[in-house]
């Protein structure tokens, strides 16, 4: 079982050439989503920390791939890392910066094969074109992923029911796991931890 109280910032990479090749002794769980969808808030809630992952008030601020290590014992095998990808889809970011992010994210997936990607989508709205492009990328490259619907506490029960029904058409994948999450009240935290714990335990064995 992962000790969720021993998470530490491990490294960040701003260019594809900086990203090292994956270790045979690591298990990685990736968090992907558009700018301002709540990735940093989710990671902090998951780790029981307030500011390990920086929460920016300015969308598009995260420009690096950030790695967080789980547990302090470096002799553990495999090492477990949470990987925070740069947020995408913020209109005010320059074209050159968007291209740099795309190249950076592409370089990560060329060098690494994560155990699972958590694709974050704002529960209040249909998936954006960028969200759908990411899920299509994962599906085409056979990268396992689940959908995490953020900001669940912002919706009333009827609104949730309507959004759930619409997602069947918006995300037409068989056997798709969908987790509803709120950084405010912690909904979905234990479900996310359980998934990471179970996969990490399987990899270790």
N, C-alpha and C positions, 0 to 999 in steps of 0.2 A: 504494500500500500504506500502511496505517496504521502510524504509528510508535507502538507499544504502550508505549514508555518515556516518552511525553510526555503522559500523561493528567493532567488537573487537575480539581479540583472547580470547577464553574462557577457553579451557583446552586441554591437550594432554595426551594420554594414550599409554604406551609401552608394556603392558601385558593385557591379556584377563581379569584377575581378577580385574584390575583397572577400567575397563569400568563399569559405573553404569547402572542399569536398566533404560530403557527409561521412561521419564516422560509422564504422560497423557496430559501434557500441552506444548508439544514441537512438532514442525514440522521440519523434517530433510531432507536435500538434499545432497546426497553423490556424491563425485567426485572420480572416479576410473580410473586407466590407468597404462600403463607400465611406468617404469622409463624413464625420459627424453621426455615424450610425451607432456609436457607443462601444467601439472595440476596447479602448483603454479602460473605460468604466467596467466593462465585463471582466477583463483580465484582473483588475484590482479587486473586484468583488469575489472572483473565483479564488484568488490568493489570500483573501482576508486582509488586504492592505489598502491604504488610502491613496497612495501616490507612487507605488512602484512603477506602474505604467503612467506616464504623464498624460493628464486629461487637458487638452487644449481647448480654449474657447474659440480658436480660429480654425475652421475647417481646412484640411489640406496641409496642416502644419507638420505632421509626421512624414518625414522624407527618407527614413531609413527602415531597414528590416531589423527588428529588435528581438534578441533571444533572451529568454529567462530560464534559468536552470532550476530544477525542482529537487531540493534536497542538497545537503552540504557534503555528503560523502562521495568524493569523486571516484572511489573504488567501486561504487555501485554499477551494475551492468544490467540493462542499458541505462545510460544517462537519459533523463527525460527533460525535454525542452519545450517551452511554449514559444511560438514564433509569431510575432506581430508584424503583418505586412503593412506597407503604406496604404492609407485610405485613398480611394480613387473617386473620380466623378465630380470633383469640385471645379466649377466652371471658371473661377478666377485664377486658377493656376495656369501658368504659361504653357504653351504647346511643347516647348523644349523640356519643361519640368515633367509634364505628363509622359513624354516619351522616355525620359530617364527612369521614371517609376516603372513603366512597362518593361523596360529592359532589365531593371533590377529584379522585378518579380519573376520575369522569364528566366533569368540566370539562376535564381533560387531553385526553381522547379527543374532546371536542367541538371543541377548538382545534387539535389536532395529528393528523397522519396518519403514524404511525411506519412505517418500512420493514418492521419485523418485531418481533414480541413473542416473547420467550423466557419461556414459562410454566413455572415451576419446580414440580415435584411430587416429594415424598419417595419415592424408589424403593422403600423398604421397605414402603410401605402403598398401598392403593388410593387414587385421587384422592378428596379430600373433596368434600362437596356444594359448598363454595365454589370449589374448583378447577374443578369441572364447570360451575358458573355462569359462571366467567370464560371458559372455552373456548367455551361457548355464546354468550356475548356477542361474542367475537371472530368466531366463525363467522357469526353473524347480521349483524354490521356489516362483514363481508368484510375484517376486519383479519387479515393473514397472521400465523401463529404457528407455533412449533415447541414441542415438549415437551422440557424438560431434566429428567432424572431425577437428583436430587441424592443425595449420600451413598451412591454406588454401592459404595464400598469396604467398607461395612458388611454387604454381602450375600455369601454364598458362591455359587459357580457354580450350584448347583442352585436356590438361592433366586432368583437372577437369572432363570434360565430360566423358573421358575414365574411370576414377576412379569411377564416379557415376554409370556407366553402370556395372562395375565389382562388385560393392557392392551388387547389387541385388542377385548375386549368392553367394557372400562371406558371406552375412548376411541374410539368408533366413527366415526372420520373417515377419509375416503379419502386416500391418499397423505400420511399424517401423518409428518413427520420427527421422530424421537425420538433424543435424544442422552443418553448415560449419562455422568454427571459425578461427579468426586470432588475436593473442595478439598484433600484430604490428599495425594493422589499426582498430581494434575494430569490425571487421565483426562478427556478431552473438551475440554480447553482449546484445543488446536490446531484441532479441528473447529469450535468456536465462533468462533475468530478467523478461520478461513477463510471462514465464512459471512458475517461482518461485512465482511471485506476485499472479498469478491467483490461483494456488494450495493453497498457504498460506491463501488467502482470503476465499477460500472455507472451509478450515479446521477451520478457526476462526468462521465461521458461523455455 
